[in-house]
Structures are given as C-alpha cells and as structure tokens.
Amino acid sequence: MKNVYLISNVKNGGKTYLEYLLPALNALRNQYNCVVLQTASAGVSKLDAEQLLDFPVEEVDLNFISTLKSQVVISNDAWVGRVLDDSNFCIFIAHGNVGMPVKDRYYFSELISYLDAVVSSSQSLSELIKSGLQLYRRERSASRISAANNTLRSDLRKTSLISVSPVKISEPFKSAPEIQRTPGTYVVGLLPTQVGICPSGASLYENMEVVINSVKSQIPHATFILRPYMTDFTRPYVREMCEKLTPYQWITIDTTKGSSKDFYQQCDTLITDASSGGVSFMLNTCKLPIYYVPETNEIHPVVNAWLEQMDNLLPIAKNGDELKDLVLGLELLNSEQSYSIYKKFYASEYGERQHPDEVFQDLVQKLHASDFRYVAIDSSGKASEIEDQRCVLQPS
C-alpha cells in the first residue's frame, strides 16, 4: 500500500492549522498507508492532535522529515518544502479560504516555490498564488533574487495549482440560518493577522484606536474580543497593546489559543486587517465580517489586486468614517440580507469546486497529471492553463 505522509509544522499552529490536514486524511486514510507526523513547533499535544484527527500521530523533528525519500508528502506548512529531499512529491494545503491583502509582492512564493502542488480553495487565493509564483520564478530565473541556502530541493520546479472547495468548511449554507442575538449585546471580534504581514500603517494594531472608537460611536453597548495571532503573544509590541486594553471591562483578550470556530461563535461581527479568518467567520456562521484596509503612502500591488477582487463582495472600510457606516449597516441587516451577501461571495469565490475527498484521492494517485489542476507553472514562471480540468462540479 502506498505511503502518504501528512506533516503538521506550523509554528504554534495548534488545532486551527492541524485542521487543514483533516480533509486530506479523511480522504486518504482508507486507501493509503497514511502517516501523520508532528513537530514540536505545532503547538498542540500529541494526545490532542490524535483526538482531533482520530488517528495516530508520530512526534518527529525536521531531521527525520529530511530523510524521507520518494514519498508523497502533504503539509500544512509551506516551509517543510525546504527541508524535504528533492525526490519527494510535496503538496501544500494553502491557508485560508480567501486571498489576503498583504505587502509581499511575491505572495509568499519564496516558500511556495519549493512545492510540487498547492491546493487552494478560492478564486482570489488561487490567482494571487499564481501571480506571485510567476513573478518570483521570472526574477529567480533572471538571477535578480537568490534562493535560500542549504535546501535539499530546487525552487525552480514544476508547480501545479489545484482547485478544491474550502477544506475546513463541510457544506455551504443552503438557506439563511436563524441568527440568535441577545438584546442589548453586540460582540465584535478583533482579528489581527500576523505582525509583519500587512503594509506599514495598515495593521489592526496600528489602527486599534480608530477601529474601536468607530464601533463604539455607532454601537455604544458593543463589547470586543481581541484574538492576537498565536505566535504574536511573545512580541513586546503586542503584549503592550494587550496590557493597554485589559483595563477596559468591555474588551476581552482571547489567550486560549483554541479552535477558531469557538471564537467565531461568540461574535456578532468580526473586524480584521488581512486575515482570511474574516471570511472563515462568514463561512462558519453566515454572519458578515468587516475588512479594515486603510490606504497607505506606499503602493502594494497585492493589496490593490485583492481590493479589486473583493469589490462588491466583502464589506471593506478604508477609513474610520467608512467603518462607522459599515458597522451600523451590518447591525441592521436581518439574516436573509446577510445570507444574500454570503451567497454572492460564495458563488464568486468557490463556484462549484470539487469536494476535498475526490481532489486529494485524484492528486495522490496522479500527481502532476491530476484532473483537478487548473494551471501549472514552470521554472521560468510560464503558466500553462490545463484544458478540460475537473476543478468544478458538473451542473446537476
């Protein structure tokens, strides 16, 4: 029976990032000899990981991972590609259910370029990965940038991009769910993405005063739950921000590092700067997020591309006044109106993409010949569109 190694290595990723492996494991566990490996970086105990996956987990270090030869490897961490031997076929499950307005002009392709296949769940995410990877490869081939040192793999390889329905959302809402709200309460989740991801001046931390005051001016009884990115708790800047906010009784700092779904269920809306968690909140609850993406003095092509992609799809505020209008407007929406926005976004971003079970089974069996590829990018950055791909369901 063919081996498939599934690796969890996201630094302090906990259950949130471990869950990215679950759809692949569920698709493959009965047909292949699946081996789940977890490093000390993962931030979740072996017991907790085994309970979440309902599967045995081996704790290993990166040295062990580097000894794998000629295997199929599925990782929730793109960095793993750098330590794998060149003979392995490495599949990365891209994080998030939507693209992100980040400052990195290569859209993290310094890491992605070491991978053989990238599984992504949305139109915007796929397009940003494609654009970043093409640009990175062109500039690497022209020697305008250098590869990382001491890697076992080449970053100039064929990389296939694979389409799939959202890996952490089982089924879309078929109708507007009943949303229960306690009269006189309104809980706003604050979800900054990892420090350093947003352009300078655009992070939620840098705009915290504007964001909170804008909400309170419209909804005086609003309370807040701030959920810092799990690896940012050790940053002095973030600790100082949390200390400043702690005295306010209507602000809670979420230090649980638990599943994102538990956080989402507590919120009536969620405000983020760039985190795909804003969309994950909507996909889990059918409630609407707000993206606060202020204009900066610098030009960031990825941010501009994302704003164009999300125009008329997501609630986006570029300043405090726009945020005030959105906050008030979202509070007044009923469940049917929220569902209408959700449905339009879902259709645009995911269409009728295939269920993960069929995608991962086909990908592990056929590798670069997978039916669910929609584009393959070569060492020079040339993108070859795949004809007759099966990345979408046929109409029923």
C-alpha positions in Angstrom: 0.0 0.0 0.0 1.3 3.4 -1.0 2.6 5.7 1.8 1.3 9.2 2.3 3.0 11.4 4.9 0.9 14.2 6.4 3.0 16.8 8.3 1.9 19.4 10.8 4.6 22.0 11.4 3.0 25.5 11.6 4.7 27.3 14.5 2.2 27.4 17.4 -0.5 26.5 14.9 -2.4 24.5 17.4 -5.8 22.9 16.4 -6.5 25.7 13.9 -3.8 24.7 11.5 -3.9 21.0 12.3 -7.5 21.0 11.0 -6.1 21.8 7.5 -4.8 18.2 7.3 -8.1 16.6 8.4 -9.9 16.7 5.0 -6.8 15.1 3.3 -6.5 12.5 6.0 -10.2 11.7 5.8 -10.0 11.3 2.0 -7.0 9.0 2.1 -6.9 7.1 5.3 -8.8 4.1 4.0 -6.9 3.8 0.7 -3.3 4.5 1.7 -0.9 3.9 4.5 -1.2 7.4 6.0 1.5 8.5 8.5 0.8 11.7 10.4 4.0 13.5 11.6 4.0 16.4 14.0 7.0 18.5 15.1 7.5 20.4 18.3 6.6 23.6 16.5 3.0 22.6 16.1 1.9 23.9 19.5 -0.6 21.1 20.2 0.0 17.9 22.3 0.2 14.5 20.7 -2.9 13.4 22.5 -4.9 16.5 21.4 -3.8 16.0 17.8 -4.8 12.3 17.9 -8.2 13.2 19.3 -8.8 15.8 16.7 -7.7 13.6 13.8 -8.9 10.3 15.2 -5.7 8.9 14.0 -2.2 8.0 15.4 0.3 10.9 15.4 4.1 10.5 15.5 6.2 13.3 17.0 9.4 13.8 15.0 11.9 16.6 14.3 12.9 18.2 11.0 15.9 16.0 10.6 13.6 12.9 10.4 11.5 14.7 7.7 14.6 15.4 5.7 15.3 11.7 5.5 12.1 10.9 3.6 12.8 9.8 0.0 10.4 9.3 -2.9 7.3 9.8 -0.9 4.1 11.7 -1.3 4.1 14.4 1.4 1.1 16.6 2.4 1.9 19.6 4.6 0.0 22.3 6.4 3.3 24.4 6.4 4.9 25.5 3.2 8.3 25.8 4.9 8.5 22.0 5.1 9.3 22.1 1.3 12.8 23.5 2.1 13.8 20.5 4.2 12.4 17.7 2.1 14.6 15.8 -0.3 14.1 16.6 -4.0 12.7 13.1 -4.7 9.5 13.7 -2.7 6.3 15.0 -4.2 5.2 17.7 -1.8 1.7 19.0 -1.6 0.9 22.2 0.4 -2.6 23.0 1.6 -2.8 26.8 1.4 -4.1 28.5 4.5 -7.3 30.4 4.4 -10.5 30.5 2.3 -9.7 33.7 0.5 -6.8 35.7 -0.7 -5.2 38.3 1.7 -4.2 41.9 1.2 -0.6 41.5 2.2 2.6 43.5 1.4 4.6 40.6 0.0 4.7 41.2 -3.8 5.6 37.5 -4.4 2.6 36.4 -2.2 4.9 34.1 -0.1 6.3 32.4 -3.2 9.8 32.3 -1.6 8.3 29.4 0.3 5.7 28.1 -2.2 8.3 27.7 -5.0 9.7 24.6 -3.4 6.4 22.7 -3.7 5.1 20.4 -6.4 1.4 21.2 -5.8 -0.6 23.8 -4.0 -4.2 23.1 -3.0 -6.2 26.3 -2.7 -9.8 26.8 -2.0 -10.8 30.1 -3.5 -10.6 32.1 -6.8 -8.8 35.0 -5.2 -6.3 32.9 -3.3 -5.5 30.8 -6.4 -5.0 33.9 -8.5 -2.7 35.6 -6.0 -0.6 32.5 -5.6 -0.4 32.1 -9.3 0.7 35.8 -9.9 3.2 35.7 -7.0 4.7 32.4 -8.2 5.1 33.6 -11.8 6.8 36.8 -10.7 9.1 35.0 -8.3 10.2 32.4 -10.8 10.8 35.0 -13.5 13.0 37.0 -11.2 14.8 33.9 -9.9 15.5 32.7 -13.4 16.9 36.1 -14.3 19.1 36.0 -11.1 17.5 39.1 -9.7 16.8 37.3 -6.5 18.6 34.4 -4.8 17.3 31.1 -3.5 17.5 30.1 0.2 20.8 28.5 1.3 21.2 24.8 2.4 18.0 23.5 0.8 17.6 19.9 -0.4 15.1 20.9 -3.1 15.1 23.2 -6.1 12.8 26.2 -6.0 12.7 26.1 -9.8 10.4 23.2 -10.4 7.0 22.5 -11.9 4.3 23.6 -9.5 0.7 22.6 -10.1 -2.1 24.6 -8.6 -5.1 22.6 -7.6 -8.7 23.8 -7.0 -10.8 22.4 -4.1 -13.8 23.5 -2.1 -12.9 25.1 1.2 -11.0 22.4 3.1 -12.3 23.4 6.6 -16.0 24.1 5.7 -18.0 20.9 5.1 -21.1 22.3 3.3 -22.3 25.7 2.3 -25.5 27.2 3.9 -28.5 26.3 1.7 -30.7 29.0 3.3 -30.4 31.8 5.8 -29.7 30.3 9.2 -31.6 31.7 12.2 -29.2 34.1 14.0 -29.9 34.5 17.7 -28.9 37.8 19.2 -29.3 38.7 22.9 -31.0 42.1 23.1 -28.7 44.9 24.3 -25.5 43.0 23.4 -23.2 43.2 20.3 -19.9 41.3 20.3 -17.2 42.4 17.9 -14.3 40.1 17.3 -10.9 41.8 16.5 -8.7 39.5 14.5 -5.3 41.0 13.5 -3.3 38.9 11.2 0.3 38.0 12.0 2.6 41.0 12.7 4.6 42.0 9.6 2.1 40.7 7.0 0.2 43.9 6.4 1.8 47.0 4.8 3.2 49.6 7.3 0.4 51.6 8.8 -2.3 49.1 7.8 -2.3 46.5 10.6 -5.2 46.4 13.0 -2.8 47.1 15.9 -1.8 50.3 14.3 -5.4 51.3 13.8 -6.9 49.9 17.0 -8.0 53.3 18.4 -9.8 54.3 15.2 -11.4 50.9 14.9 -12.7 50.7 18.5 -13.9 54.3 18.6 -15.7 54.0 15.3 -17.6 50.9 16.5 -18.4 52.5 19.9 -19.6 55.7 18.3 -22.3 53.7 16.5 -23.0 50.9 19.0 -22.2 52.2 22.5 -23.0 48.9 24.1 -20.6 46.9 21.9 -18.0 44.6 23.5 -14.9 43.3 22.0 -12.8 40.1 21.9 -9.3 40.6 20.7 -7.7 37.4 19.3 -4.0 38.0 18.5 -2.2 35.7 16.1 -0.9 32.8 18.1 2.8 33.5 17.5 2.5 37.2 18.3 1.8 36.8 22.1 5.6 36.8 22.7 6.1 40.1 20.8 6.6 43.1 23.2 4.5 45.3 21.0 1.5 43.0 21.1 1.9 42.4 24.9 2.0 46.1 25.4 -1.2 46.6 23.3 -3.0 43.9 25.3 -1.9 45.5 28.6 -3.3 48.8 27.5 -6.7 47.3 26.5 -7.0 44.9 29.5 -8.3 47.6 32.0 -11.4 48.2 29.8 -14.1 45.8 31.1 -15.7 45.7 27.7 -12.6 44.3 26.0 -11.5 40.7 26.4 -8.2 39.3 25.3 -8.6 35.7 23.9 -5.5 33.9 25.2 -7.0 30.4 24.8 -5.3 29.5 21.5 -8.2 27.2 21.0 -10.1 26.5 17.8 -11.1 29.5 15.7 -14.6 28.1 15.4 -15.1 28.6 19.2 -14.1 32.3 18.7 -16.4 32.8 15.8 -19.4 31.5 17.6 -19.0 34.3 20.2 -19.0 37.2 17.7 -21.8 39.1 16.0 -19.3 40.5 13.5 -15.6 40.3 13.1 -13.1 43.1 12.1 -9.7 42.1 10.6 -7.0 43.8 8.6 -5.9 41.0 6.3 -6.7 37.6 8.0 -8.6 35.1 5.9 -10.2 34.3 9.3 -12.6 37.1 8.4 -14.1 35.0 5.6 -13.8 31.8 7.7 -16.0 33.6 10.2 -18.6 34.2 7.5 -18.4 30.7 6.1 -18.9 29.2 9.6 -21.7 31.5 10.8 -23.2 33.2 7.8 -22.5 36.5 9.6 -20.6 39.2 7.9 -17.0 40.4 8.7 -15.5 43.8 8.0 -12.1 44.2 6.5 -10.3 47.4 7.6 -7.8 48.1 4.8 -6.6 51.7 5.2 -4.8 53.5 2.4 -1.1 53.9 2.9 1.6 56.1 1.3 3.1 53.1 -0.4 1.9 51.2 -3.5 1.3 47.5 -2.8 0.3 45.5 -5.9 -1.1 42.6 -4.0 -3.3 44.8 -1.8 -4.6 46.6 -4.9 -5.3 43.3 -6.6 -7.1 42.0 -3.6 -9.2 45.1 -3.3 -10.2 44.8 -6.9 -11.1 41.1 -6.4 -13.2 41.8 -3.4 -15.0 44.9 -4.7 -18.8 44.4 -4.0 -18.1 41.0 -2.4 -16.9 41.8 1.1 -17.6 44.8 3.5 -14.4 46.8 3.3 -13.6 50.1 5.1 -10.6 52.3 4.1 -11.0 54.8 7.0 -12.9 55.4 10.2 -15.9 57.1 8.6 -16.5 54.1 6.2 -16.1 51.8 9.1 -18.8 53.7 11.1 -21.2 53.3 8.2 -20.5 49.6 7.8 -20.8 48.8 11.5 -24.2 50.5 11.7 -25.3 48.9 8.4 -24.4 45.4 9.4 -26.1 45.6 12.8 -29.3 46.5 11.0 -29.2 43.6 8.5 -31.5 40.7 9.0 -30.5 37.0 8.4 -31.9 36.9 4.9 -29.9 40.0 3.9 -26.7 38.6 5.4 -27.3 35.3 3.6 -27.7 37.1 0.3 -24.2 38.7 0.6 -22.8 35.4 1.8 -24.3 33.5 -1.2 -22.9 36.1 -3.7 -19.4 35.8 -2.2 -19.6 32.0 -2.1 -20.6 31.8 -5.8 -17.8 34.2 -6.9 -15.0 32.6 -4.8 -15.9 28.9 -4.8 -18.4 28.3 -7.6 -18.9 24.5 -7.7 -15.4 23.4 -6.8 -15.0 19.8 -6.0 -15.2 18.2 -2.6 -11.7 17.5 -1.0 -12.3 13.7 -0.9 -12.2 13.4 -4.7 -9.5 16.1 -5.1 -7.0 14.5 -2.7 -7.6 11.0 -3.9 -7.0 12.0 -7.5 -4.0 14.2 -6.7 -2.2 11.5 -4.7 -2.9 8.9 -7.4 -1.9 11.1 -10.4 0.4 13.8 -9.0 1.2 16.3 -11.8 -1.4 14.7 -14.0 -4.2 15.3 -11.6 -7.6 16.2 -13.2 -8.1 19.0 -10.7 -5.1 21.1 -11.8 -6.1 24.4 -13.4 -2.7 25.7 -14.1 1.0 24.5 -14.0 3.9 26.9 -13.6 7.3 26.0 -14.8 10.8 27.1 -13.7 10.8 30.2 -15.7 7.4 31.4 -14.5 5.4 30.4 -17.5 1.9 29.4 -16.6 0.2 26.6 -18.7 -3.5 26.5 -18.4 -4.9 23.0 -18.1 -7.6 22.2 -20.6 -10.6 20.0 -19.6 -9.8 20.2 -16.0 -12.3 18.9 -13.5 -11.8 21.6 -10.8 -15.6 22.3 -10.8 -18.6 20.1 -10.4 -20.7 19.5 -13.4 -24.2 21.1 -13.1 -26.7 18.7 -11.7 
